[in-house]
Amino acid sequence: MARQRSKSDLPTKICPVCERPFAWRKKWADCWDDVKYCSERCRRRRTQASSYED
């Protein structure tokens, strides 16, 4: 039986909307390079966040 990785060993990214770090998830195993947002909520709010930066 394989040993579990600790959460601190997983790769992380920073969400551009909420600016919080989020960790790799098994469901993102095939598309981790394409993942930009930590949640569906942040993905939907991406246009609002970019308008605040101006």
PyMOL commands that set and color helices and strands:
alter all, ss='L'
color gray80, all
select helices_A, chain A and resi 7-9+26-28+32-34+40-44+46-52
alter helices_A, ss='H'
color red, helices_A
select strands_A, chain A and resi 12-14+21-23
alter strands_A, ss='S'
color yellow, strands_A
deselect
rebuild
show_as cartoon
